[in-house]
């Protein structure tokens, strides 16, 4: 009879660097640090450009704030489902892990679909283009770069979901989900900031 308690030989064993942090996780933290600087630069440029303009359009007159608020909630929910999936992986709950990962992938894809609908509405319904005015340039640049990051995250979530179906994760090996999760939570946090400064202020 197999003991439900993980034995010493099956305990997670990862390559720890000189800082005592698993190397892949350290690499992701370093990458996210560079992403923080990247988005800080974009947001800082947006704030400077906005302050330099004598007038700035009221977001509520151009953007669909209720729709984007729902989309923001969807992205926040995707972080919750990912947390659930990771917790299930640690507990050995294969079905819970797969459901959590799939829902995260699905919610991320839904976020992108809604954003594409918003782009279509702005471009063809309201005439807002990336080159039409400074507001359009800033809006499409910030949301476009973030959307690209979400797209990459969705692909990563699809990869870990497929790997989970093939038995690639267990209580002894779940680091891949955790590392992708760091990226996903970062992307969610960035969107909350962008939603606040672009749509609400």
PyMOL commands that set and color helices and strands:
alter all, ss='L'
color gray80, all
select helices_A, chain A and resi 8-10+23-52+59-62+65-91+94-125+134-165+175-200
alter helices_A, ss='H'
color red, helices_A
deselect
rebuild
show_as cartoon
